[in-house]
């Protein structure tokens, strides 16, 4: 098995130090999104007492020239704490803190998509938008080969792996269950997990979350996933199509509803929202992966439980459609719908913001409105 060297270090020795008292001090790990729009970075500092709210965590800074976010001649960037979680790695009273990144002039960094998402969510708060996102990912060895696959070949065809049980069907469950427990401890709103269709591919779900909370909790769940994988010596990739050929890709299906959709008779509001989405397909494809749709073009082929990237479609219980209305929702006449287009490496802030702009703020076309001026 191709695992990292650091994973082979004696973890019992580490535990000896982790049990030492902290004398009232607290370790706070700041987490932020780097210049790739996909990667997360972190660094830690000591506070004199446990922060009780996000307001108790001071701003900090980092070298943006080392994260593809600034030039070396003007490299300091600000870390602005926005959401705090318990630390499942260093344990209580230590904290993980998700941060927005601001440039030297206090304007949001290019990959700080939370900034505009928060403005939009504040505008639409009366509609009480709920989201649940299904994060698919693939476990790789340190050599980039899917974890558990034969070194010089391929596993058997897809079929027995989805929600599978057994050593010949699932790979890496220890990692998945450790991640689940770590998220629960941290306070992340993780709500489930399952093995996916391609062997060594998994999914976890986060939600329901209201408004900006969706992006905050999914990004922290991703950070915790990468950190857990580091301990096990493997890599979690969010690549939307990690293996070419007859293998499923990886998405981040987004379930969405407003208060009126959840009420009796809400199906008509669901259908109205889908009609709005149908007229803005190109815009959504552009923001549903970090490269303007190029990543998703490898995944949204119309095969392997996906829609075609060039066509918008919707249907009840149809996993080959852009938008799926769950069968139960069709029967109940209210509930939510699932946008199956977002790629596994999407920014959840961009996805949830786009959905609100189209379905509640009634934007059309490929341009977005700047509400900061109003």
Helices and strands as residue ranges (DSSP letters): G 6-8, H 11-18, E 26-33, E 40-47, G 54-56, E 60-63, G 64-66, G 72-74, E 76-86, E 95-102, H 114-123, G 125-127, E 130-140, H 173-186, E 190-195, E 201-210, H 213-232, E 235-237, E 252-257, H 259-262, H 267-278, H 281-287, H 294-297, E 314-316, E 323-325, H 327-332, E 337-339, H 348-359, G 371-373
